[in-house]
């Protein structure tokens, strides 16, 4: 799919904008709806910042729902094909769709422990990790506080969104991933 230029982004109708960017934040088109109000963005960085502001300014229950919208890494939903196309591609990029039985058991354990301790899924920008570093990060973060993990989850979600945006927005005519 051809990427859209930053200039074209500023010209999108609200409906087109939400259709294109509604999935940048996992199952949360409300972020795109809120960010659209800040047009013109003046480029990719302005678009990224507007979307992040929409998320960080949202009421606590909406931010919590965004966190909860993220699937467990290498979890049942991923195995059943019930996660978004974006999440499936990201988990695959870190090899989470090709785990050994032992690795799968480690991910299942860490997901359970993390949810039990913090009440939310473990979220990390997998594009910046390997499966080994994801597990190490999860182990490290288990020592954190709930408040810190809620903030860290939002920080990681914003990183994920920036990667997703960069696949959608770029010089006119340039293909995704190039």
Residue frames relative to the residue before (quaternion, step in Angstrom):
aa qw qx qy qz dx dy dz
X 1.0000 0.0000 0.0000 0.0000 0.00 0.00 0.00
X 0.4526 -0.6794 0.5077 0.2755 3.56 -0.92 0.89
X 0.4347 -0.6799 0.5265 0.2677 3.53 -1.09 0.75
X 0.4212 -0.6775 0.5460 0.2560 3.52 -1.25 0.51
X 0.4491 -0.6899 0.4934 0.2810 3.58 -0.99 0.77
X 0.6320 -0.5309 0.3887 0.4094 3.60 -1.16 0.45
X 0.6257 0.5358 -0.3437 0.4509 3.60 1.04 -0.68
X 0.6518 0.5070 -0.3106 0.4707 3.57 1.03 -0.80
X 0.5795 0.5808 -0.3716 0.4345 3.59 1.09 -0.68
X 0.6840 0.5028 -0.2903 0.4417 3.57 0.85 -0.96
X 0.6937 0.4772 -0.2711 0.4665 3.60 1.16 -0.53
X 0.4913 0.6842 -0.4289 0.3264 3.62 1.21 -0.17
X 0.4716 -0.6141 0.5429 0.3252 3.54 -1.18 0.62
X 0.6838 -0.4682 0.3535 0.4339 3.56 -1.25 0.30
X 0.6692 0.5095 -0.2983 0.4511 3.59 0.90 -0.96
X 0.6647 0.4914 -0.3041 0.4735 3.60 0.93 -0.88
X 0.6371 0.5410 -0.3178 0.4477 3.55 0.99 -0.87
X 0.6901 0.4624 -0.2808 0.4808 3.59 0.85 -0.97
X 0.6141 0.5371 -0.3522 0.4586 3.61 1.01 -0.72
X 0.7223 0.4509 -0.2463 0.4629 3.58 0.88 -0.94
X 0.8213 0.2657 -0.1030 0.4941 3.60 0.86 -0.95
X 0.4192 0.7469 -0.4371 0.2745 3.59 1.28 0.01
X 0.7231 0.4230 -0.2460 0.4875 3.59 1.17 -0.47
X 0.4046 0.7218 -0.4769 0.2964 3.58 1.25 0.03
X 0.7100 0.2386 -0.1688 0.6407 3.55 1.11 -0.74
X 0.5825 -0.6729 0.3421 0.3014 3.55 -0.52 1.32
X 0.8533 -0.1518 0.0576 0.4955 3.55 -0.66 1.23
X 0.6004 0.5593 -0.3424 0.4577 3.58 1.11 0.73
X 0.0452 -0.8414 0.5383 0.0123 3.60 0.48 1.14
X 0.5010 0.6623 -0.4214 0.3645 3.59 1.22 -0.34
X 0.5938 0.5652 -0.3739 0.4338 3.61 1.10 -0.59
X 0.6658 0.4795 -0.2989 0.4873 3.58 0.95 -0.87
X 0.6196 0.5471 -0.3472 0.4431 3.60 0.97 -0.79
X 0.6911 0.4670 -0.2777 0.4766 3.59 0.92 -0.90
X 0.6652 0.5160 -0.3095 0.4421 3.60 0.93 -0.87
X 0.5758 0.6162 -0.3786 0.3814 3.61 1.02 -0.74
X 0.6046 0.5916 -0.3419 0.4094 3.57 1.10 -0.71
X 0.6805 0.5112 -0.2860 0.4402 3.61 1.15 -0.51
X 0.3688 0.7381 -0.4998 0.2634 3.62 1.18 0.07
X 0.5774 -0.1780 -0.7962 -0.0311 1.59 -2.16 1.24
X 0.4696 -0.7052 0.4735 0.2407 3.52 -1.16 0.72
X 0.3302 -0.7825 0.4728 0.2346 3.57 1.19 -0.50
X 0.7938 -0.2191 0.1137 0.5558 3.58 1.19 0.39
X 0.7381 -0.4239 0.3029 0.4288 3.51 -1.36 0.13
X 0.6542 0.5205 -0.3289 0.4392 3.60 0.87 -0.87
X 0.6540 0.5076 -0.3121 0.4660 3.59 0.97 -0.79
X 0.6283 0.5234 -0.3196 0.4787 3.57 1.09 -0.73
X 0.6431 0.5212 -0.3138 0.4652 3.58 0.94 -0.91
X 0.6819 0.4971 -0.2811 0.4570 3.56 0.90 -0.96
X 0.6448 0.5195 -0.3252 0.4568 3.61 1.00 -0.80
X 0.6595 0.4949 -0.3081 0.4745 3.57 0.96 -0.83
X 0.6616 0.4973 -0.3136 0.4654 3.58 0.93 -0.84
X 0.6230 0.5262 -0.3439 0.4655 3.61 0.99 -0.75
X 0.6276 0.5427 -0.3394 0.4432 3.59 0.97 -0.85
X 0.6717 0.4895 -0.2891 0.4750 3.57 0.98 -0.86
X 0.7242 0.4578 -0.2651 0.4425 3.58 0.73 -1.00
X 0.6875 0.4604 -0.2808 0.4864 3.60 1.16 -0.53
X 0.4887 0.6781 -0.4301 0.3412 3.59 1.24 -0.24
X 0.6073 -0.5448 0.4179 0.3998 3.57 -1.17 0.47
X 0.6739 -0.5317 0.3372 0.3866 3.56 -1.15 0.65
X 0.6697 0.5057 -0.3222 0.4381 3.61 0.87 -0.83
X 0.6393 0.5076 -0.3268 0.4763 3.59 1.11 -0.60
X 0.6332 0.5070 -0.3279 0.4842 3.60 1.02 -0.76
X 0.6385 0.5202 -0.3211 0.4674 3.58 0.99 -0.82
X 0.6455 0.5093 -0.3231 0.4686 3.61 0.96 -0.81
X 0.6153 0.5339 -0.3406 0.4694 3.60 1.06 -0.70
X 0.6438 0.5030 -0.3217 0.4786 3.58 0.92 -0.85
X 0.6905 0.4900 -0.2731 0.4567 3.58 0.87 -0.96
X 0.5881 0.5923 -0.3647 0.4127 3.61 1.18 -0.46
X 0.6071 0.5671 -0.3522 0.4309 3.58 1.22 -0.37
X 0.4111 -0.7235 0.4972 0.2455 3.57 -0.90 0.90
X 0.5827 -0.5207 0.4720 0.4081 3.54 -1.29 0.32
X 0.4951 -0.6423 0.4925 0.3160 3.56 -1.07 0.72
X 0.8403 0.0052 -0.0672 0.5379 3.55 -0.83 1.11
X 0.3849 0.7544 -0.4512 0.2813 3.58 1.14 0.62
X 0.7734 -0.3612 0.2620 0.4503 3.54 -1.37 -0.10
X 0.6442 0.5291 -0.3361 0.4384 3.59 0.93 -0.86
X 0.6387 0.5116 -0.3262 0.4731 3.59 1.01 -0.77
X 0.6639 0.5058 -0.3043 0.4592 3.59 0.90 -0.90
X 0.7117 0.4416 -0.2486 0.4866 3.59 1.07 -0.72
X 0.4768 -0.6867 0.4315 0.3390 3.60 1.26 -0.05
X 0.4807 0.6990 -0.4045 0.3417 3.57 1.19 0.51
X 0.5627 0.5767 -0.4073 0.4300 3.60 1.20 0.30
X 0.6518 -0.5166 0.3662 0.4173 3.56 -1.22 0.35
X 0.6556 -0.5107 0.3927 0.3940 3.53 -1.27 0.48
X 0.6451 0.5297 -0.3167 0.4505 3.57 1.00 -0.85
X 0.6772 0.4838 -0.2963 0.4685 3.59 0.87 -0.93
X 0.6322 0.5307 -0.3358 0.4538 3.59 0.98 -0.80
X 0.6615 0.5012 -0.3022 0.4689 3.58 0.93 -0.89
X 0.6674 0.5021 -0.3020 0.4597 3.58 0.95 -0.85
X 0.6658 0.4834 -0.3141 0.4737 3.59 0.90 -0.85
X 0.6273 0.5325 -0.3307 0.4622 3.57 1.06 -0.72
X 0.6252 0.5649 -0.3393 0.4182 3.59 1.00 -0.80
X 0.7165 0.3954 -0.2379 0.5232 3.60 1.18 -0.55
X 0.5619 -0.6350 0.3739 0.3759 3.58 1.27 0.16
X 0.4089 0.7443 -0.4566 0.2651 3.59 1.21 0.23
X 0.6324 0.4993 -0.3384 0.4861 3.57 1.27 -0.14
X 0.7204 0.3772 -0.2228 0.5377 3.59 1.30 0.03
X 0.2497 0.8003 -0.5058 0.2033 3.57 0.94 0.88
X 0.4756 -0.6062 0.5465 0.3280 3.53 -1.23 0.53
X 0.6590 -0.4865 0.3612 0.4456 3.63 -1.15 0.24
X 0.6456 0.5206 -0.3224 0.4564 3.59 1.02 -0.74
X 0.6567 0.4928 -0.3092 0.4800 3.59 0.97 -0.85
X 0.6277 0.5333 -0.3381 0.4552 3.58 0.97 -0.81
X 0.6451 0.5166 -0.3141 0.4672 3.58 0.98 -0.84
X 0.6379 0.5193 -0.3281 0.4646 3.61 1.01 -0.76
X 0.6581 0.4903 -0.3136 0.4777 3.60 0.95 -0.84
X 0.6379 0.5229 -0.3350 0.4555 3.60 0.94 -0.83
X 0.6544 0.5130 -0.3080 0.4623 3.59 0.95 -0.88
X 0.6934 0.4718 -0.2940 0.4585 3.58 0.80 -0.98
X 0.6171 0.5351 -0.3466 0.4612 3.61 1.03 -0.72
X 0.6600 0.5035 -0.3059 0.4662 3.61 0.93 -0.89
X 0.6800 0.4932 -0.2954 0.4550 3.57 0.82 -0.99
X 0.6611 0.5116 -0.3105 0.4525 3.57 0.92 -0.89
X 0.6667 0.4909 -0.3032 0.4719 3.60 0.88 -0.93
X 0.6435 0.5245 -0.3251 0.4529 3.58 0.96 -0.83
X 0.7070 0.4716 -0.2626 0.4570 3.58 0.92 -0.91
X 0.8342 0.2390 -0.0840 0.4899 3.59 0.84 -0.99
X 0.4254 -0.7338 0.4471 0.2839 3.62 1.19 -0.28
X 0.6921 0.3745 -0.2629 0.5582 3.57 1.28 0.33
X 0.5710 -0.5708 0.4354 0.3981 3.59 -1.21 0.27
X 0.5049 -0.5973 0.5175 0.3472 3.55 -1.22 0.52
X 0.0400 -0.8042 0.5924 -0.0250 3.57 -0.69 1.13
X 0.1179 0.7492 -0.6412 0.1166 3.50 -0.95 1.03
X 0.4792 -0.6381 0.5126 0.3169 3.56 -1.11 0.65
X 0.2590 -0.8296 0.4742 0.1407 3.58 0.07 1.31
X 0.5598 0.6107 -0.3958 0.3962 3.61 1.13 -0.43
X 0.7004 0.4401 -0.2542 0.5011 3.56 1.22 -0.44
X 0.7181 0.4115 -0.2140 0.5189 3.58 1.30 0.15
X 0.3535 -0.6255 0.6317 0.2911 3.46 -1.49 0.03
X 0.6669 -0.4785 0.3437 0.4563 3.59 -1.18 0.19
X 0.6359 0.5308 -0.3297 0.4530 3.59 1.06 -0.70
X 0.6996 0.4504 -0.2868 0.4748 3.59 0.88 -0.86
X 0.5683 0.5663 -0.3875 0.4541 3.61 1.17 -0.45
X 0.6701 0.4919 -0.2945 0.4715 3.56 0.90 -0.93
X 0.6456 0.5121 -0.3191 0.4682 3.59 0.98 -0.81
X 0.6437 0.5180 -0.3142 0.4676 3.58 0.99 -0.82
X 0.6450 0.5179 -0.3188 0.4627 3.57 0.95 -0.85
X 0.6452 0.5128 -0.3176 0.4689 3.59 0.93 -0.88
X 0.6547 0.5134 -0.3073 0.4619 3.59 0.94 -0.90
X 0.7142 0.4721 -0.2599 0.4466 3.56 0.88 -0.95
X 0.5182 0.6301 -0.4233 0.3942 3.60 1.17 -0.29
X 0.6533 0.5078 -0.3114 0.4672 3.61 1.19 -0.43
X 0.5229 0.6646 -0.3921 0.3622 3.59 1.27 -0.11
X 0.5222 -0.5884 0.4976 0.3654 3.55 -1.36 -0.15
X 0.6464 -0.5195 0.3814 0.4085 3.58 -1.21 0.40
X 0.6540 0.5193 -0.3189 0.4482 3.59 0.89 -0.91
X 0.6684 0.4929 -0.2990 0.4700 3.57 0.93 -0.89
X 0.6680 0.5023 -0.3096 0.4534 3.59 0.98 -0.77
X 0.5943 0.5357 -0.3725 0.4703 3.60 1.08 -0.55
X 0.6617 0.4871 -0.2955 0.4874 3.59 1.00 -0.83
X 0.6529 0.5105 -0.3131 0.4638 3.57 0.95 -0.88
X 0.6170 0.5395 -0.3476 0.4554 3.59 0.99 -0.77
X 0.6736 0.4778 -0.3017 0.4763 3.61 0.90 -0.86
X 0.6157 0.5375 -0.3455 0.4612 3.60 1.02 -0.74
X 0.6815 0.4802 -0.2840 0.4736 3.59 0.91 -0.93
X 0.6176 0.5367 -0.3378 0.4651 3.59 1.04 -0.75
X 0.6530 0.5037 -0.3153 0.4695 3.59 0.98 -0.79
X 0.6126 0.5238 -0.3477 0.4790 3.61 1.07 -0.66
X 0.6344 0.5263 -0.3232 0.4648 3.57 0.94 -0.92
X 0.6699 0.5091 -0.2988 0.4503 3.58 0.88 -0.95
X 0.6338 0.5267 -0.3395 0.4535 3.60 0.97 -0.77
X 0.6401 0.5043 -0.3280 0.4779 3.59 0.97 -0.77
X 0.6586 0.5106 -0.3081 0.4590 3.57 0.92 -0.88
X 0.6431 0.5231 -0.3227 0.4568 3.59 0.98 -0.81
X 0.6678 0.5188 -0.3029 0.4395 3.57 0.94 -0.87
X 0.6059 0.5213 -0.3573 0.4831 3.57 1.24 -0.28
X 0.7222 0.4518 -0.2335 0.4688 3.57 1.16 -0.62
X 0.7858 0.2803 -0.1195 0.5382 3.58 1.04 -0.77
X 0.3189 0.7242 -0.5667 0.2297 3.52 -0.89 0.98
X 0.7643 -0.3197 0.2419 0.5051 3.56 -1.21 -0.21
X 0.6057 -0.5912 0.3939 0.3584 3.56 -1.00 0.85
X 0.8286 0.2502 -0.1970 0.4605 3.51 -1.05 0.87
X 0.5510 0.6098 -0.4041 0.4015 3.60 1.23 -0.22
X 0.4291 -0.7109 0.5007 0.2445 3.56 -0.96 0.87
X 0.6257 -0.5206 0.4214 0.3998 3.59 -1.25 0.45
X 0.8295 0.2493 -0.1872 0.4634 3.52 -1.11 0.74
X 0.6406 0.5053 -0.3486 0.4613 3.59 1.19 0.17
